Amino acid sequence: MSEKVRLFDFSNEDIKITVDASFENGNLLVDGYDIGKTVEKIWGDSL
């Protein structure tokens, strides 16, 4: 399993945002997610 590095982490009462980076089979993976009221307001769902 590859070690993940947290590149960005932000949270308040309306939104939580994280962005992680890792390597898998020599490839750089950047993975992130946003959840919360702000995401639901913009996209209609927080998932």
C-alpha positions, 0 to 999 in steps of 0.5 A: 500500500502506498503512503498518502500525503495530504496536500490540502485540508480545509473545513468549516461549517459549510464544507470539507475539502481534502486533496491527497497524493500517492504513487501506485505502480509508478503513477502519481495519483491525486485524489480529493473530495468536497462534501457539505452544504456548499457542495449540495447547494452548487451540485445538488448533492454532497456526494 
